[in-house]
Amino acid sequence: MDLSTTYLGFELPSPLIPGAGPLADDLDTVRRLEDAGAAAIVMRSLFEEQIALEEATTFGVTEAHGNSHGEAGSYFPSPDAFALGPDEYLEHLHRVRKAVRVPVIASLNGVTPGGWLRYARLMEEAGADALELNVYALATDPTEDARTIEDRTVEMVREVRSGIRIPVAVKLSPFYTSFANFAHRLDEAGPAGLVLFNRFWQPGIDVEELEVRRELHLSDSSELPLRLRWLAILSGDVRATLAVTGGVHTVLDVIQSVMAGAHAVQMVSALLHHGPDYLAVLRREIVQWLEDHEYGSLGEMRGSMSMRSCPDPQAYERANYMLMLQSWSATGPFAGRRLR
Ligand SMILES: Cc1cc2nc3c(=O)[nH]c(=O)nc-3n(C[C@H](O)[C@H](O)[C@H](O)COP(=O)(O)O)c2cc1C
């Protein structure tokens, strides 16, 4: 069965890719992922703040980046908190590149245009086949409007693209004022891929210790529908190829993502949970599903449920929201009762 796809300009044998995270930290794991069918490998991110901290140290600036934010600076991670420092990152990237044949995608993570983006070039020189630019930002400054934040991100993408030859993917959050408009503006800046969506860390409160809890829960499939909607809306409407990240765990998650328009399917939580060999299991299950449903290839159904192709495009919009709300009193646990 042909599962091939094109993502970031690479012809890949399947859409299955381990997403950015700790999976690529260990070379044996990286080889196992490739053996199990990973079509590419995405490395964990190198953060803008790490690079700024490194530069502050190198140039003998006493007040490091994080501390310049006053009180908030005390919460800024120390260099030891990061798995790989900037130099180590480049060295590890070089080792990963040599360990596997599949494309290796390095990851830069930050929010402002500027000097730190020269690491894109260093990553290219260290052997990265592509770069994922993660623009995770929280719009907490009440004096900054949406357009300013978006302009800054578009500027970052332009800056990175102009400095390197390898393809660039942009990993986004869904929290933009007008996501479709922003995705199109970004698309005009020419990235080869959009990765939907960053999974935002959400705070909890430890009521005994009076601390904000720092816990990272792995995802489950319930996080996928948000991604499906926006894949379906953007599919065929932007030049960039599309990857899904967030909530892909089962064969049906993969099938739905591809039907919505994903060219690549990234997974982290599922692989941390089940181990690298789970990729091979999923691959077999995808083939079985396609055979059972009489598809000739995975490509045949890509985008078939996108807004442009599906029989009921309004289903992704307000229409289904109203229908869902109206149907509840008839089918829910209070069947027959109309709630007013
Ligand atoms: C332990 C862990 C570390 C991660 N590190 C990064 C990272 O360095 N850069 C990044 O862009 N995403 C990172 N992510 C986010 C994942 O790449 C992915 O987008 C997210 O976990 C949603 O996918 P999933 O549902 O398959 O886990 C990390 C996720 C986990 C669980």
Ligand as a Chemical Component Dictionary entry (heavy atoms), coordinates in Angstrom:
data_LIG
# 
_chem_comp.id                   LIG 
_chem_comp.type                 NON-POLYMER 
_chem_comp.pdbx_formal_charge   0 
_chem_comp.three_letter_code    LIG 
# 
loop_
_chem_comp_atom.comp_id 
_chem_comp_atom.atom_id 
_chem_comp_atom.alt_atom_id 
_chem_comp_atom.type_symbol 
_chem_comp_atom.charge 
_chem_comp_atom.model_Cartn_x 
_chem_comp_atom.model_Cartn_y 
_chem_comp_atom.model_Cartn_z 
_chem_comp_atom.pdbx_ordinal 
LIG C1  C1  C 0 8.144  16.018 26.999 1  
LIG C2  C2  C 0 7.822  16.900 25.843 2  
LIG C3  C3  C 0 8.772  17.777 25.345 3  
LIG C4  C4  C 0 8.474  18.610 24.260 4  
LIG N1  N1  N 0 9.431  19.449 23.773 5  
LIG C5  C5  C 0 9.152  20.237 22.699 6  
LIG C6  C6  C 0 10.134 21.080 22.133 7  
LIG O1  O1  O 0 11.280 21.137 22.583 8  
LIG N2  N2  N 0 9.769  21.850 21.069 9  
LIG C7  C7  C 0 8.524  21.820 20.515 10 
LIG O2  O2  O 0 8.257  22.508 19.529 11 
LIG N3  N3  N 0 7.573  21.007 21.029 12 
LIG C8  C8  C 0 7.858  20.229 22.094 13 
LIG N4  N4  N 0 6.890  19.418 22.614 14 
LIG C9  C9  C 0 5.540  19.455 22.024 15 
LIG C10 C10 C 0 5.391  18.323 21.014 16 
LIG O3  O3  O 0 6.259  18.465 19.920 17 
LIG C11 C11 C 0 3.956  18.242 20.475 18 
LIG O4  O4  O 0 3.656  19.389 19.695 19 
LIG C12 C12 C 0 2.897  18.131 21.569 20 
LIG O5  O5  O 0 3.314  17.240 22.588 21 
LIG C13 C13 C 0 1.584  17.650 20.990 22 
LIG O6  O6  O 0 1.729  16.412 20.347 23 
LIG P1  P1  P 0 1.299  15.021 21.043 24 
LIG O7  O7  O 0 -0.127 15.113 21.362 25 
LIG O8  O8  O 0 1.631  14.000 19.993 26 
LIG O9  O9  O 0 2.156  14.874 22.260 27 
LIG C14 C14 C 0 7.191  18.567 23.685 28 
LIG C15 C15 C 0 6.234  17.674 24.185 29 
LIG C16 C16 C 0 6.532  16.851 25.235 30 
LIG C17 C17 C 0 5.477  15.900 25.736 31 
# 
loop_
_chem_comp_bond.comp_id 
_chem_comp_bond.atom_id_1 
_chem_comp_bond.atom_id_2 
_chem_comp_bond.value_order 
_chem_comp_bond.pdbx_ordinal 
LIG C1  C2  SING 1  
LIG C2  C3  SING 2  
LIG C2  C16 DOUB 3  
LIG C3  C4  DOUB 4  
LIG C4  N1  SING 5  
LIG C4  C14 SING 6  
LIG N1  C5  DOUB 7  
LIG C5  C6  SING 8  
LIG C5  C8  SING 9  
LIG C6  O1  DOUB 10 
LIG C6  N2  SING 11 
LIG N2  C7  SING 12 
LIG C7  O2  DOUB 13 
LIG C7  N3  SING 14 
LIG N3  C8  DOUB 15 
LIG C8  N4  SING 16 
LIG N4  C9  SING 17 
LIG N4  C14 SING 18 
LIG C9  C10 SING 19 
LIG C10 O3  SING 20 
LIG C10 C11 SING 21 
LIG C11 O4  SING 22 
LIG C11 C12 SING 23 
LIG C12 O5  SING 24 
LIG C12 C13 SING 25 
LIG C13 O6  SING 26 
LIG O6  P1  SING 27 
LIG P1  O7  DOUB 28 
LIG P1  O8  SING 29 
LIG P1  O9  SING 30 
LIG C14 C15 DOUB 31 
LIG C15 C16 SING 32 
LIG C16 C17 SING 33 
# 
